């Protein structure tokens, strides 16, 4: 049936039913009121005639009684009056009433009951086809019953509201349906045609950049879904076009689609299970609604294509304020929320577990231990117990999720779960397990101060593959194992044989997206520029940028002192160079981080007091969280980006800056103690502890000839483009999937989880 016809019939039927029900209700209410009014009028009339009738009955004069009854001849809506004796015989009756009463029926029941009971009685009844109402009042004197007076009303008029309201209902229905259809055609027709044209343009690839779906309030839910659909269509089309371009050019560049297709073949039906402390999607409350967001992490970008390809499971701590409301009783939900393709399993930690596992052992112990930034690691026995217990909790959840899966692939992320590989491998020897260590691995002497180094190393060596960012970290790890544990190390193939289990150690430098995502990093709009410089209080000739978490490994105070030294050595930069430090607060409940935030704020204020002139400030410290989209205008406008970590595993800010500069401009100053320095050789390398060298590097970057600056940037962009995050994920998971597992022992050792992690040397 045609949509408009269905809509018209549906509207007509719905409105008709509602109108009819409302009309019946109104008619019933009106009829009830009319009946009540008839009863009231009859009672008033009977009471007004009571004394007269009483006297006439006492006198016993038939003529007087008939004269009394005849007074009510032809009254409006009143059929007449009848007077009855004590024996129920009619003594007088209005002439017009007599033709309505059925002589065969005898005395009306209401009269008989009134005489018998001595009380006023009334009822509605039909006589000779006419609806009537009778009210009978007994007449007595000195306790002696004399008779009764009966008041009769013709109530045919009471039924009239039903028909009147029924006809009104039909008219209202036709009017409402007609007006509704006109309003729909007038208000929705044009937006619907607009949306249809927009979708057609998207489907055919002819959509203009300014094309937008309808913005009317009623279309917002549909617009939201259609926008996601449009984004999916555009992404799919862009991916297909990019794949075709790369295939035609014989390029080896990795894309999300290439990663997905590649992993489908390499996984060979195995499901991927990723484990990380941070979840890929977080739900939180905003007022009365629940919203979801993607925490800032390159892992989501890298791993999602593989998880989607294998319908995998991501296991992570649930930290959002509405995470429990959006998951089932087991902590599971399908993600992404707008287009579910894999499973997120959330693990709930108590405040005590999070304090000991995350803030304590992981971030006050392992983090400063691995980052040689001259912050003393803190190792507490109670933190270690919580760390081991949380690893056991995640292991139990992971084993539960892998139940029934044949040869699953497990990818453990980072230093939070050093014990997890051994726990899993002991219970599921058929699983291929990898752990990627995102932070540096120090030399054996530095790592040796950890009281539980043997436990951590043994836990990691439960994996089939261990990944680091650079070869130097792989070397340090193998040297640490060689000194701390009984094992055989194959230096030629970078592998460790412990307890007849072989673990391969490889460098996999992580990266960022490039290619399809580059379109989002185009030139800054005029509005973005205006907002950026308005926040700076002016437009300096040169702009420097730092983007970091406020962490003592990032060298932020040292960086600011380098800027200060620049003004001392080259006063011409005063009022012409502004350095912006975007610093997201981090781990603020740890005292070392609280002290660092205070130090950074005081250092920025000290330098500003020294050099500030008018509205110009040499340093702008923006200590709040910024989204990736918010940072992009700063990347695009900064003449120089300073990535001067004291020690870092990789530092993706350097690569993000390079990707953002599709204009080929800008210069990168990079600490030689970052993993990125091993790839981005065209950056200006510095020792972040050397203030004079840092100041000189800023001057060199700002005074560098445009041709040299562009050549350096283009070479760095080519490197990041070739070695993007999809290649990282493809290489890591591809090598893990290619590992040939030995035949499981006939009687595989099945240790309880509680026994794992206590030290197996």
FILO-223710 format. One record per atom (N, C-alpha, C): x, y, z. Coordinates in steps of 0.05 Angstrom, whole numbers, plus 5000, padded with zeros to 4 digits. Layout:
N
XYZ
...
//
This chain:
761
501749765000
500050005000
501850255000
501050454985
502650694983
502850825011
505250945016
505751045043
503851265051
503151445032
501351665039
498551555046
497751335031
495151225037
495151085064
497350945070
497550815096
497551025118
499051245113
499151455133
496451575138
494951625116
492251745118
490351565133
490351305126
488551115139
489351085169
491951075174
492851045202
491951295218
492451525206
491651765220
488551775225
487151705203
484251715205
483251515227
484251275226
483451075246
484251155274
486651255277
487551325304
485951565315
485651765299
484152005308
481251935312
480151765295
477351695298
476851545324
478551355330
478251205355
478451385379
480451555379
480851745402
478451935404
477552045381
475352225381
472752085390
472351845380
469951695388
469851635418
472151545428
472251485457
471751735473
473051955464
472652205479
469752305476
468552265453
465752345449
463852175467
464451915468
462751745485
463051825514
465451895522
465951975550
464352235555
464552425536
463152675540
460052635541
459052465522
456252405521
455252275547
456852085557
456151945582
456052145605
458052325606
458152515627
455752705625
455052785601
452852965597
450152835604
449852575595
447452435602
447152395632
449352335645
449252305674
448352565687
449352795677
448553055688
445553105683
444653035659
441853085653
439952915670
440752665674
439052495691
438952595720
441252685729
441352795756
439553045758
439553205737
437953445737
434953375737
434253165721
431453075720
430552985748
432152825760
431552725787
431252955807
432953155804
432853385823
430253545819
429553595793
427153745787
424653605797
424653335792
422253175801
421953185831
424153175846
424053175875
423053455885
424153665872
423253935880
420253975875
419353875852
416453905846
414753735866
415653495871
414153325890
413953455917
416153565926
416153685953
414453935953
414354075931
412654325930
409654255931
408954015921
406153935920
405353755943
407253695960
406653495981
404353575999
404353826009
402253916028
399553926014
399554025989
397054045974
395753775970
397453575962
396453305957
395553185983
397053236005
396253126031
393453216039
392953486035
390353586043
388153476025
388753445999
386653335981
386053045988
388152895995
387652616002
386052586028
386552776047
384952766072
382052836066
381653036048
378953116042
377552896026
379052736011
377852525996
376252615972
376952855961
375452965939
376752885913
375552705896
376652625871
377052855851
375153045851
375353265833
377653445840
378153495865
380453655873
383053525865
383153255868
385653115861
386153125831
383953095815
384253105786
385053385776
383953585790
384653865783
387553915788
388553795810
391353825816
393153695795
392353455787
393953305767
393953445740
391553575733
391253695707
392953955704
393854065727
395554305726
398154265710
398954015708
401553955696
401253845668
399053915655
398653845627
400454005609
401853865590
403553995570
405854165581
406954085603
409454215613
411854105597
413854285592
416254215576
417653985590
418153765574
419653525583
418353385607
415953485615
414653345638
412153205627
412052945631
409852785620
407252825636
407552875663
405052915679
405552825707
403152825722
403152755750
400952555755
401552365772
399452165780
399352155810
396852135821
396552115850
395251845856
396551695875
395651425882
394751415911
392751245915
391751205943
393651015958
393050975983
394750806000
394650515990
392550435975
392350165965
393550145937
395050345928
396450345902
394550395879
392050455884
390250505861
390650795852
390650845826
390851125816
388351285822
388551515834
386351675841
386051905821
388252005810
388152225791
390752205773
390452285748
392752265730
392452475709
394652605702
394652805680
393752665654
391952795639
390852675616
392952595595
394952775591
397052705571
398752475579
398852425606
400552205616
399151945612
396551945614
395051695613
395651535588
396051675565
396551535540
399251395539
401051475557
403751355557
403951115575
402151105595
402450885615
401050635605
402250415610
401150155602
399250055624
396650055618
394649975638
395149685647
396049515628
396449235635
398649195655
400549395656
402749365674
402049435703
399749565706
398849635733
400449865745
400549865771
401950075786
404950065780
406150295774
409050295769
410550185793
412650025789
414149915812
415250125831
416050355821
417150565839
415050655859
412550675850
410350765867
409850555889
409850295880
409350085899
411550075920
414050105912
416250105932
416050345951
415350575940
415150815957
412950775978
410650665970
408450625990
409250406010
410650206000
411349986018
413550066038
415550216028
417850276045
417550546059
415850726049
415450986062
417651176055
419051136033
421251316024
420851395995
422051615988
421951705960
423451505943
422351425920
423651245902
423351345873
425551305857
425451385830
426851185812
426151195786
427451015767
426951105739
428751015721
428351065692
427250805680
425350825662
424150595651
423050665623
422150465609
420950505583
417950415584
416350575573
413450495571
412450575543
411350375529
410350415502
412350555484
414950465487
417150555470
418250825477
417250945498
418251215505
419951195531
422351315532
423951315556
422751515577
422351425601
421051585621
422651575647
422151765664
423151765691
420851815710
420751665732
418651695752
419851745779
418751935794
419551965822
417051955839
416951765857
414551715874
415151795902
413451975914
413752065941
411351985958
411751825979
409451755996
408351996012
405652006015
404352226030
403152106055
403852216078
402752106103
402052336121
400352276141
399552486161
399252346187
400652456207
400552336235
401152046235
403151966218
403951686217
402251506201
400051616189
398251456173
398751506144
399251286128
399751306100
397251376085
397351596070
394951686055
395151606026
397451606014
397851545986
400551635977
400751705950
403251785939
402851965915
404752135910
404752295886
407052205869
406652175843
408652085824
409052295802
411552375798
412252575778
413652425755
412552465731
413552325707
414852525688
417252455678
418652625658
419252455634
418852575611
419752445586
422652505581
424452305582
427352355581
428552275554
426952285533
427952225506
430252415499
430252665509
432252865503
435052785514
435052605534
437652525546
439452375526
438252225508
439852075488
441052245466
440152495463
441052665442
444052715442
445452755466
448252805465
449952595451
449052335453
450652125440
450852175410
448652225397
448752275368
450152535361
449652735378
450952995373
453952975375
454952835396
457852805399
458952615378
457452415369
458452235349
458852385323
456952555315
457152705291
459452905293
459753025317
461953215321
464653065319
464752825329
467152665328
467952615300
466052535283
466652485255
467752735241
466452965247
467353215235
470153285244
470653255271
473253315281
475453135269
474752875266
476652685255
477452765227
475552825210
476152915183
477853165182
477153355200
478553605200
481453565210
481853415231
484453365242
486253225223
485153005211
486752855192
487553025168
485653185158
486253355135
488453555142
488153685165
490153885173
492853755178
492853515191
495353375196
496853315171
495453205151
496753135126
497853385112
496353605114
497353845102
499953945116
499853925143
502154015159
504553835153
504053575151
506253385146
507553445118
505853485099
506853545072
508353815072
507354005087
508554275087
511154275103
511154145128
513554165145
515553955140
514753705132
516653485129
517353425100
515653505082
516153425054
518853535044
519353795048
521853915038
524353795052
524353785080
526653655092
527153365084
524953215080
525352935071
526552925043
525553105026
526753114999
529653195000
530253385019
533053465023
534753235032
533753075051
535252845061
535652635040
533452585025
533652385003
535752464982
535852724976
537752824956
540652804967
540852864994
543552845007
544552555006
542752375013
543552085013
544251994985
542652094966
543252014938
545952114929
546652364937
549252474930
551452314943
551052244968
553052084982
553451814968
551251684961
551451424949
552851434922
552351644907
553451674881
556251804881
557051904904
559652034906
559652324896
557252444893
557052714883
556552924905
556652844930
556053024952
557953254953
556953494956
558653724958
559653744987
561953874991
563053895018
561254035037
559554225026
557754375044
555154235048
554654005035
552153865038
551753765067
549353825077
548753745105
545953635106
545453455125
542653345128
540953565140
538253515141
536453715153
537153765182
536854025190
537554095217
535254125236
532754055227
530354095243
530553905268
529353995290
529353845315
528353565312
526153535297
524853275295
526653075281
528653175265
530352995250
532952935264
533353035289
535953005302
536652715306
534852535317
535652255320
536352125293
534752185273
535252075246
537752185234
538152455239
540552585228
543052465240
542952405266
545252285280
546052015267
543951845263
544551585251
545451615222
544151795207
544751825179
547651945176
548352115195
551052235194
553152015198
552551825217
554451605221
554551425196
552151385184
552151225160
553751355138
553351625136
554851775115
557851755120
558651775146
561451755153
562551485145
560951275151
561751005144
562050975113
560151085099
560251065070
562751215059
563251455070
565551605061
568151465068
568251355092
570651215100
571150965083
568950825078
569250585061
570150655033
568950875022
569650964995
572551054995
573351215016
576051315017
578051085019
577350885036
579050655040
579450505014
577150464999
577350314974
578950474953
578550734952
580050904934
583050894941
583650914967
586450914976
587750644970
586250424975
587350164968
587950134938
586050234922
586350224893
588750394884
589050624896
591350804890
593950674897
594050564921
596550434931
597150184914
595150034906
595549794890
596649874863
595450094852
596250184825
599150284826
599850414848
602550534851
604550324861
603650094868
605349894879
606449964906
604950134921
605850224947
605450014969
607150024989
606849835011
605549965035
604350205032
603150345055
600850175066
600750175093
598650025107
596350215113
593950115110
591550255118
589850075136
587750195147
586050035165
584749805150
583949855125
582749635109
584749425102
587149505095
589249315089
589849145114
590049275137
590549125162
588348925167
585849015163
583648835169
583748585150
584148635125
584248405106
586648225111
588948355117
591348195122
590948015146
589748125167
589447975192
587347745189
585347795172
583447575168
584747325157
586747365140
588147125130
590147015150
591547185165
593547095183
592446975209
590147075218
588946965242
587746685238
587046635213
586146365205
583846265224
581946445229
579646365245
580046405275
582546455284
582946505313
581946775321
580946785346
579947045356
582147185371
582147455369
584147625383
582947725409
584547705430
583847805456
585948015465
585148265467
586948475475
586448535504
588548595519
588348655547
589848915552
588549115564
589949365571
588549475596
590049655609
588849785632
586749985624
587250135602
585350345593
583450215573
580850285575
578850175558
578550335532
577750215510
577450355485
575050545483
572950485499
570550645500
569750685528
568950925535
568250995563
565451125562
563751045581
561151165584
561051335609
559851575607
559651755630
556951895629
556251995652
553652145654
554152445649
552352555634
552252845630
549452935634
548853035659
546153095666
544452845668
542352825654
540552595655
541152395632
543152455616
543752275593
546452145597
546951925582
549451785582
550751825555
553351905555
554851945531
557251765531
558351705507
560751545505
562951695492
565351625498
567651765487
569951565484
571851635467
574251475463
576551605478
577651485499
579951605513
582251635493
583951855498
586151895479
588151675480
588351515459
590151295458
590451195429
592851165420
593351055394
592650765392
592450625415
591850335414
589150285401
587150455406
584550405395
584650415365
586050615354
586450635325
587850395314
589850295328
591550075318
590149805319
588749755341
587749485346
584949435337
583349655334
580549615327
580149465300
581649525279
581249375254
581549075258
583548995275
583948705279
581748585296
580948725316
578748625333
576148605317
575748795300
573348785283
573448545263
575848505253
576248285233
575748015245
576447985271
576247725284
573947705304
572247915305
570147925325
571247865352
573448005358
575047955382
573848075407
575448065429
574648165455
576948335466
576148575476
578048755489
577348755519
579348685536
578948675565
580448905577
578949075593
580149315605
578649395630
579949565645
578649665669
576449855662
574049825674
571850015670
572150245689
572450485678
572950725695
570850945691
569050915671
567051125667
564851125687
563751355693
561651385713
559051225706
558651165680
556351015672
557050755659
559550655664
560450405651
558750165660
558050155686
556549925695
553749925684
552550165680
549850185670
549650085641
551850105626
551650045598
552749765591
553749625611
554649345607
552749155620
552948895612
551248695624
552348605651
551148405663
551848315690
554748215691
555848135668
558648045667
560648255658
559648505654
561348715645
561848725616
560148585600
560548575571
558748775557
559648875535
558049035516
559349025489
557749075469
558749075441
559549365434
561849395421
562849655413
563949635384
564349855371
563750135379
560750175384
559950355402
557150385408
555350455384
556450595365
554850675342
554850465319
556650275321
556850065300
558249815312
556849665329
558149455344
559349235326
561949165331
563248965315
565048775332
565548855357
567048675375
566148715403
567248565422
566348565450
568348705468
567248875486
568848995507
568048865533
569948755547
569448635573
570748805594
569148935611
570149115631
570648965657
572849035670
573548915696
573449135716
572049075739
571649285760
573749245782
575149465788
577149465810
576149635833
576749545857
576049705880
578049935883
577450135900
579350355904
581950255915
581850055932
584349945944
586049805922
584749655904
586149525883
587449725864
585849935856
586950135838
589250285850
589050345877
591150495890
593750335891
593550075897
595949915899
597049825872
595249735854
596049635828
596949855809
595250055806
595750255785
597450485796
596450635816
597950865826
600450775841
600250555855
602550465871
604650325855
604350065851
606549905839
607149995810
605050035794
605450095766
606650365762
605550575775
606350845769
608250975789
608450865812
610550965831
612950775832
612550535820
614750335820
615850295792
614350155775
615450075749
615950325731
614150525731
614450755714
617050905718
617650995743
620251135747
622550945744
622150685750
624350485747
625250475718
623350465699
624050435671
624750695657
623650925667
624451185656
626651295674
629051295663
631251395679
631151695679
629451815696
629052105697
629652205725
631152045740
632152135766
629852185786
627752025784
625652015805
625751745817
626051735843
626451485857
623951315856
624251065847
621850885848
621250805877
618650765882
617650685909
616550405906
617650215922
616649945922
615649875949
613049815951
611849745976
610649465973
610949305994
609949025993
606949015988
605449196000
602549185996
601749255968
603349435955
602749505927
603349255909
605449115915
606148875899
603948665901
602848625925
600648435929
598248515912
597548775912
595248865896
595848835866
598348885858
599048855830
598748565821
599748385838
599448095831
596548015832
594948105851
592148035853
590548135829
591148375820
589648485797
590448335771
592948265768
593748095746
592347825746
591947715770
590447465772
587547505765
586347735773
583547795767
583247815736
585047955723
584847985694
585247715680
587147555691
587547285680
585047115681
583647125704
581246975707
579147055687
578847325683
576947425664
577747345636
580247365629
581147295602
580746995597
581346825616
580946535613
577946475609
576246625623
573346585620
572446665592
573546885582
572746975555
573846785533
576146665538
577346485518
576246205519
574546145539
573445875542
572045785516
572745555506
571545455482
572845545456
574745725458
576145825434
578645655429
579045585404
581345425396
583645605387
586045575399
588445725392
587846025391
586946135413
586446435413
589146585412
588946835404
591247005403
590847225424
592747265441
592547455464
594747665461
593847915462
595748145460
595448305485
597448285503
597548425529
598948695525
597848905536
598949165532
600249275558
602849325557
604249495575
604949385602
606249555618
607449475643
605449415665
602949465661
600949405681
600549105685
601248945664
600548655665
603048485658
605248535672
607648385667
607348085676
605648035695
605247755705
603247595688
601647735672
599447615659
600247395638
602247435622
602947235601
603446955614
604946945635
605546685648
602946565658
601246725671
598746625682
596946495660
596946625637
595246525615
596546275603
599146295598
600446075584
600445815600
600545835627
600445595643
597745455641
595545615637
592845495636
591945435608
593045595588
592245545560
594845545543
596245315543
598745295527
598245315497
595645285488
595045305460
594745585451
594645775470
594346055463
596946185454
596846355434
599146505426
599046775441
601046825457
600947055475
603247245469
602647505467
604647715463
604247925484
606348055492
606148295509
607748515496
606548755493
608048975482
608549175505
611049245509
611949415530
612349695519
610449885526
610350145513
612350345525
613750275546
615650465558
618450345555
620550505561
623250395557
623750165576
625850005569
626949805587
629749895594
630349935620
632950045628
635049825627
637549905634
639749725635
639349535659
640749305659
640349105681
640849225709
642949405712
643449515738
641149675749
639849835731
637549995740
635249825747
634649625730
632249455735
632749275759
635149225766
635749045788
634949145815
634349405818
633549505844
630649415851
629149315832
626449225838
626548965854
625248965877
625348715894
624148475880
622348525861
620848305849
621548275819
624148345812
624848345784
624648055772
625347855788
625247575777
622347495771
620547575789
617647515784
616647655759
617347905755
616448055732
617647935706
620147875706
621447755683
620247485676
619847315697
618747055692
615847075681
614347265691
611647305681
611647385652
613347575644
613547655616
614447435598
616247265608
617347055591
615346825587
612946845599
610846665592
609746715565
610346955554
609347025527
610946895506
609746865482
611146755459
612746985445
611747235449
613047455435
612947695454
615147835457
615348085472
616248305454
614748515453
615348745435
616148985451
618249125440
619049385450
619149585427
619549835433
619550035411
622150025395
624449995408
626950005394
628749775401
630749715385
632549495390
634049515416
634749765424
636249805449
634749705473
632149735473
630449635495
630449335495
630349215471
630548915469
633148815480
635348955474
637948875484
638048895514
637049115525
637049145554
635348925568
633148855556
631448655568
632948385568
634148305546
635548055545
637948045564
639348265567
641548285586
640448255615
638148375620
636948355647
636148065653
634947935633
634247655637
636747485641
638847545626
641347385628
642547405656
642247635669
643447675695
641547565718
638947575714
637147525736
636047245736
635747115713
634346855712
636146635700
635446395707
636746165694
635246115668
636646155646
635446125620
637546105599
636746035574
638646025552
637746245532
639646425525
638946645508
640346605481
638646615460
639646595432
639946885422
642446985423
642947265416
642647295385
643047085371
642847105341
639947155333
638147025346
635347045339
633747205359
635047315380
633747475400
631347325412
632047105425
630046935438
631046825464
629146765482
629846655508
628446385511
630046185519
628945925525
629045885555
626645875567
626345835596
624245635601
624945425617
623045205622
622045085596
623745055576
623044935550
620945095535
620745345543
618845525528
620445745515
620045785489
621545985474
620046245472
621346465479
620146735477
621846905458
620647005437
622047185418
621747475427
623947625424
623947915432
624548075407
622648255401
622948405376
622248705380
623448885364
622649165364
620349215345
618349355354
616049435337
615449725343
616649915329
616250195335
613350285329
611950365350
609150445346
609050715332
606750775319
606551025304
603651135306
602951305287
600351435286
599151385259
596651475255
595251445230
596351635209
596051565184
596851735162
595051665139
594951825118
593351755094
590551855097
588651665102
585751735102
585251945124
586551915146
586052105168
587352375163
588952395142
590452645137
588552875129
586252805117
584453015108
583453175131
583453055155
582553205178
584653395188
587053375177
589253545186
589953755166
587953855152
588554055132
589154325145
589254535128
589954795138
587954885159
588955035178
587255145199
585355355187
582955355196
581055555186
581655825199
580456035186
580856305197
579756325225
577556185230
576356195257
578156065278
579455835270
581355705288
583755885294
584756015273
587056195278
586356425296
584056545291
583156765307
582856685336
581556455341
581256355368
583956305382
585756185367
588356115378
589956365386
590056565368
591556805375
590156975395
587556965396
586057105416
586757005444
587156735445
587956615471
590756695478
592456755459
595156835464
595457125471
593357285466
593457565471
594957725450
595257615427
596657745405
597757545385
598957645364
599957465343
603057505341
604557325354
607457355352
608457265324
610957345318
612157265292
612656975291
613356855314
614056565315
612556435338
611856185334
610356035354
611655765359
612155715384
613255455392
611155295408
611355025407
609254865419
610454615433
609254555456
609854305470
607154175478
606853915473
604453775480
605153525496
604353525521
605053305539
603053265561
603053025573
602052995600
604053125618
603053235640
604853355660
606153125675
608353025665
609752795676
612752875678
614052775699
616852855703
618752735682
617752545666
619452435644
619452615619
617652815618
617352965593
619153205592
620553275614
622453495613
621253765609
618853815620
617454075616
618954305629
619754285655
621254505667
623854565652
625354355643
627754395628
627254535602
624954465589
624154595564
623654885568
622354955589
621755245594
624255395600
626155265614
628655405619
630255445593
629855255574
631155295548
629955535533
627355575535
626055815523
627156065537
627456055563
628456285577
631256355567
632956145563
635656185554
635656305525
633656225509
633456345482
633156645483
631556745502
631157035504
633657175514
635157025531
637657135541
639757165519
639956945502
641956945481
641157115457
638557115451
637557255427
635157435435
635757675446
633557855456
631657935434
632357905409
630557985387
628057815387
628057585400
625657415401
623657515422
624457695439
622557805459
620357955444
617957885450
615457985438
614957875410
616857705400
616557585373
616357285374
616757165397
616556875400
614956805425
612956635421
611356545444
611356245444
611856135468
611855835470
609355755485
607855575472
605355465484
605955185495
605455135520
605754875532
602954765539
601954575523
599454435530
600154205548
599254225573
599954025593
597553905606
596853665599
594553525611
595253425639
593653495659
594253395686
594253085686
595952965701
596252675701
596852575729
595552355737
596052215763
596352415786
594352585788
594452805806
594252725835
593552475841
593452385869
596152275878
598152285861
600952205869
602452465875
603752475898
605052715907
607152815887
608752635876
610752725857
609552875834
607252805825
605852945803
604653205812
603653215837
602653465848
604953665850
607253575859
609553755862
610453855834
610353675814
611253745787
609353955776
606753925779
604854125769
605454405781
605954405807
606654655820
609254775809
611254605804
613754695794
613454815766
611854685749
611554775721
610055045722
607955065738
606455325739
608255545749
609855495770
611555705781
613755785762
614855585747
616955645728
615855815705
613455755695
612255915674
611756195684
610756225708
610156485719
612656645723
614856515733
617356655737
618456765711
618456605690
619556695664
617856915653
615156895656
613357095646
613757365660
614157355686
614757605701
617257735691
619157575684
621757685676
621757815649
620157705630
620357805602
617757925592
615557905607
612957995597
612958295590
611658355567
611358625559
608458665548
606958845562
604258885554
602558635555
601158575533
599458335532
601058085523
603558125515
605157905506
606357745529
606157485528
607357305548
609257115533
611657075544
613456885530
612556595532
611156525554
610256245557
607356245564
605756085550
602956045556
602655755564
601955705589
601655435600
598655375601
597855175586
594955105584
594654835598
594154845624
594054595640
591254475642
590354375620
587854225619
587954025597
586153835598
585953635577
584953755551
586253695529
585453775503
584953525485
582853535470
582253315452
584253335428
584353115413
586153115390
585253335370
582653365367
581753575348
582453855358
582453895385
583154165395
586154225391
587854015391
590754055389
591554115360
589954015341
590754045312
591354325304
589754525311
590454805302
593154895312
593954805336
596554885347
598754745331
598354485325
600354345308
600754495282
598554575270
598654695243
599954975243
599755115265
600755395267
603555415279
604455205294
606955225308
609355215288
611155415290
613555415274
615455195283
615455125308
617254925319
615754775341
616054515341
614854345362
617154225378
617054245404
619154145422
618253885436
619553675429
619053415442
621653335456
621953425481
624553405494
624353235520
623252995517
622952825540
625752745551
625852715577
628252625590
628752325584
626652175580
626751895572
623951815563
623751685540
621151615530
621351365513
619251195514
619250955497
619151025468
617151195460
616951285432
616451585432
614251675443
613251945442
611952005415
609251965415
607751995390
607152285383
607652465401
607152755395
608852835371
611352735371
613152805349
611952715322
610852475321
609752375296
607052515290
605452585310
602952725305
603553005293
605553135303
606353395292
607153375262
608753175256
609653125229
607253075211
605352905220
603052845203
601253095199
601053265219
599353505217
600553705197
603153695192
604353905175
604353815146
601953785135
601753715106
602453945088
603054175100
604054405084
607154385081
608354185093
611254155091
612854355107
611554515124
612854715140
613154615169
614454785185
614854715213
617454555217
618454575242
620954435249
620454285275
621854055277
621553885301
624153875316
624053945342
626353905360
625753665377
627653475376
627053205388
629353125406
628553025430
630452925449
631652665438
634252635441
635552385432
634952155450
633452205472
632751995491
629951895486
628751955463
626151845456
626451635435
624551445434
624551245413
624251365386
622751585384
622251715358
624851815345
626851875361
629351975350
630751775332
630151515335
631351305319
630151295291
627851415287
626551425261
626651695248
626251905263
625952175252
628652315253
630452225236
633252335236
633352625227
631352725213
631452995204
630453195224
629653105248
629153295270
631753405280
631553625294
633953745307
634253605334
636253435337
636653275361
638053435383
636953405408
638053555430
638353375455
640053455473
640153345500
638353525517
636053435527
634153605541
635353725567
637453605577
638753715601
640553955595
641253985570
643154195562
641554445553
641254635571
639654875566
640655035543
643255075541
644355225519
643855095492
644154825491
643654685466
640754705458
638954695477
636154715471
635454985460
636555205473
636055475463
637155505435
639455405430
640655425403
639055275382
637955045390
636354895371
633755045363
632555185383
630155345376
630955565356
633155695361
634055905343
634655795315
635955565314
636555435288
633955365273
631955265288
629455185275
628055435264
628055655279
626655895270
628056045248
630656015246
632256155226
632955975202
632055735202
632755545181
631555635154
633055615132
631855685106
629355515100
627455635087
624955495082
625255245066
627255245047
627655005030
628654765047
630554825065
631554615082
629454515101
627854705112
625754625131
623754445118
622954515093
621054355079
622154075071
624654065063
625853815056
625953625080
626753735103
626853565127
624053465134
622053635133
619353555140
618253345121
618753375095
617753185076
618952915080
621552905087
622852645092
621752515117
621152665137
619952555162
617152455156
615652605140
612952525134
612952265118
614852235100
615051985085
615551745103
617251785123
617851565142
615351495159
613951695169
611551635185
609351515168
609151615143
607151495125
607751205120
610251135115
610950855110
610650685135
611450785158
611350635183
609150745201
606650715192
604450825208
603550615228
601450685243
600550515265
599350245254
598350245230
597250005219
599449805212
601749905203
603949725199
604949605226
604949775247
605749685273
604049445282
601349485280
599549275288
599749025270
600049075244
600348855225
602848695230
605148825235
607648685240
607548535266
606448665287
606448535314
604648295314
602148325305
600248105306
600847895285
601947985262
602747795241
604947615250
606947725264
609147555274
608147365296
606347465313
605247295334
603647065322
601947125302
600346915290
602046715275
604446795266
606146605251
607846425269
607846475295
609446315313
608246025314
610045825311
609245545312
609445445341
607245375352
607245275379
608044985380
609644915401
610444635404
608044475412
608244205409
606044035417
605744045447
603344095457
602944105486
603643835499
604743855523
605543615538
603043445544
603543185546
601243005551
599943075578
601643145597
600443225623
601343505629
599943695617
600643975620
600344065649
602344215658
602144315685
599944525687
598144485706
595844665710
596144795737
597645005739
597945145765
595545315771
594745325796
592645515804
593645805800
591845985795
592646265790
594246375813
593446295838
594746405861
597746335863
598546115849
601346035851
603046175831
601846295811
603346425790
604146705799
606546785793
607447055800
608847075827
609246845841
610646855867
613646805863
614446775838
617346725833
617746435825
618846395801
619146125791
622046075783
623846235794
626646185787
627745945801
//
